Amino acid sequence: MTYVFKYRRQGFFNTTKSVKVTGHNYIHDQNKMVLFKPDGSLEEIVEWSKCGVILGTDWVAVTKQRMEKDAGTSIPLNIQG
């Protein structure tokens, strides 16, 4: 289960970077985001407080699947639009 993790560092060069990941984790006391890649490698984004993130519907689908697996039951989405 993978999804695209898009982020942008705030500042002069506002370029967006996309990374295909299997998960991510924010480490608050170190102010960094750790990205878990499908090949087993890691990518660390330092000074995470200076970044913004964009997570799409692929992230929602992966999160829903993980929650259903953990709960052992179907979890309906309440989609409003």
Secondary structure, 3 states (H helix, E strand, C coil): CCEEEEEEECCCCCCEEEEEECEEEEEHHHCEEEEECCCCCEEEEECHHHEEEEECHHHHHHHHHHHHHHHCCCCCCCCCC
